[in-house]
Each structure stands twice: as structure tokens, then as C-alpha cells.
Amino acid sequence: LVACVLTLVLYLGAYMRLPLVPLFARELGASTVDVGMINAGFMLAAAALALPLGLISDRLGRKRLILAGMGISCLTSLFLLVARTPLHVGLIYLFSGVGLACFSPAMMSYVGDSSPPNFLGRAYGWYTSALYLGMALGPGFGGAVATKGFGTAFAVSAAIIGAGVIVAEAKQKARAVVDGLYKRL
């Protein structure tokens, strides 16, 4: 359940920006080619780093990379608030690809690690449904919020993802307390 909620929250917040970043970059003076390069850079960073960051999650633990990915995604929304050139947007969106590459393989592995083998298909089904729901709701929600301006949409995106980080941290701390109490018993 926590994995699904965090996945929904991350993808909702991140995909709010998806239709807005090209429009924002255009407003800052980006050409059509520039906009294409910004989007390509985001996806290439996410693709190129998914495997190495997945391996790192095997060594450092899933939760660290999940939180790092969410934190980076939150920061990229905040950084977009201060972007003033298409180059700024491109660099920020590259960083956004890093966040997605931290989160996605680690969360998928976490779902596999925490699910009993006889429920693995169901667990991945719920995880994938949460992911696609966030991807589906994000652009429309982002467009609706952007009627108040790009800054408002980027701030709401940061708030949504930031709330997910807070929930993830609280869950992790609560789990540590429960584990500590269990060991004392």
C-alpha cells in the first residue's frame, strides 16, 4: 500500500510538469529543437541511469534510493521556479531524469522484496496501476493548475512530491520504532 501511494504521488507530481515544461521553455525563448532536446535529455538520463542506480539500490538499500528519487523530483519542481533560460530548464530536466532513475528501479525492487511469492503478480499489478494512474492524472491536473501560472503548477508539484517524502520518512521512522520495541521484547 505504501509503495503504491508513494508511486502514485511521485508520478502525479512529476507528470504534472510533463506538458508544462515544453510550454515553459518556449516562453523562455526555446526553439522547437531546444524543446525536443530538453525532453530527450530527461528520458535519456532516466534510461541511462536506471540500470546503474538499480544496482546501487541492491547495495545501499531500496529505501535510500526511493527517498533520493523523490527528493530530487521535488527539488526539480522547485528549481523550475527559478529557471530563467532554456538552458536552465534543460539542466533541471536532466536532473529530473536522475530522480526518476533513482526511484523507479528501487521501488519496483522494493515491491518484489516485500511481497510474498504467491502474491507477486498481484503486487506488481497494483504497483503498475498506481504508476499509470499517476502518469494519467498528472498532465491534466498540471494543466488545470497551470491556469494560475507555471510557478503555481511547479510549486504544487513540489508540494505533492514533498508530502510523499514526508510520508515515506514517517513510515520509515515508525518502522524503526516498532523494530526497536520488538527487539526489546
Buried (B, 14 or more C-beta within 10 A) or exposed (E): EEBBBBBBBBBBBBBBBBBBBBBBBBEBEBEEEBBEBBBEBBEEBBEEBBEEBBEBBEEEBBBBBBBBBBBBBBBBBBBBBEBEEBBBBBBBBBBBBBBBBBBBBBBBBBBBEEBEEEEEEEBBEBBBEBBEBBBEBBBEBBBEBBEEEBEEBBBBBBBBBBBBBEBBBEBBEEEEEEEEEEEEE
